[in-house]
């Protein structure tokens, strides 16, 4: 079962991207006590987890998304 999921993510990196964003916002919305990560940090952590599956994302997409993160982070 997990092999099918990983191969689907590797074949369609856009699925991995949306999974990272969705999972990241879910992680960021959790508040254990008074602590909260937020959507941006949660998305980065989720992307790190998805990246462990060796999903290859095209270089231009990585650059654009990283620049969007830098633009959004100080807000």
Phi and psi in degrees as a GROMACS rama.xvg file:
@    title "Ramachandran Plot"
@    xaxis  label "Phi"
@    yaxis  label "Psi"
@TYPE xy
-68.3927  -31.18  UNK-2
-63.9069  -39.1824  UNK-3
-62.5167  -42.7162  UNK-4
-64.7651  -45.4079  UNK-5
-65.1815  -42.5314  UNK-6
-67.1852  -32.9179  UNK-7
-66.2172  -39.7874  UNK-8
-67.9086  -38.0933  UNK-9
-69.0953  -35.4432  UNK-10
-75.691  -27.2768  UNK-11
-130.208  84.1773  UNK-12
-62.6702  -21.2753  UNK-13
-66.5153  -30.0739  UNK-14
-65.0152  -40.3057  UNK-15
-63.2294  -37.8769  UNK-16
-62.8577  -51.0143  UNK-17
-68.384  -32.3621  UNK-18
-63.3475  -42.4786  UNK-19
-62.7191  -43.5211  UNK-20
-66.6225  -47.8362  UNK-21
-63.3044  -46.8457  UNK-22
-64.7007  -36.7102  UNK-23
-65.7582  -41.5892  UNK-24
-69.5013  -31.1354  UNK-25
-67.3591  -44.0647  UNK-26
-62.7709  -43.2646  UNK-27
-67.9231  -22.8871  UNK-28
-82.413  -12.8468  UNK-29
-75.3871  138.871  UNK-30
-128.48  90.2452  UNK-31
-76.9165  105.079  UNK-32
74.8416  -129.149  UNK-33
-100.956  8.39476  UNK-34
-98.3471  136.662  UNK-35
-143.052  137.581  UNK-36
-85.4403  -41.565  UNK-37
92.6941  165.368  UNK-38
-67.6543  -37.533  UNK-39
-68.5814  -48.2886  UNK-40
-67.0644  -39.514  UNK-41
-61.9054  -38.9497  UNK-42
-67.6277  -37.9236  UNK-43
-64.5872  -42.3942  UNK-44
-65.3777  -41.8294  UNK-45
-64.8434  -39.3768  UNK-46
-64.6035  -35.0822  UNK-47
-63.6641  -41.4487  UNK-48
-65.8013  -45.7471  UNK-49
-66.4286  -34.4254  UNK-50
-64.2724  -23.3171  UNK-51
-67.8475  -14.0959  UNK-52
-85.8028  5.46567  UNK-53
62.0119  43.6965  UNK-54
-84.714  124.901  UNK-55
-91.9092  118.491  UNK-56
-107.054  135.862  UNK-57
-55.7201  147.611  UNK-58
-58.4983  -41.532  UNK-59
-63.6068  -39.3857  UNK-60
-64.2769  -42.4521  UNK-61
-61.8812  -42.3098  UNK-62
-65.1215  -46.1075  UNK-63
-63.3551  -44.8185  UNK-64
-67.2069  -35.3554  UNK-65
-66.6365  -40.1231  UNK-66
-65.7458  -36.6082  UNK-67
-64.3224  -37.8215  UNK-68
-63.8829  -44.1645  UNK-69
-63.397  -35.9423  UNK-70
-70.8164  -34.8156  UNK-71
-85.8687  -29.4814  UNK-72
-56.155  -43.1886  UNK-73
-70.6731  -15.985  UNK-74
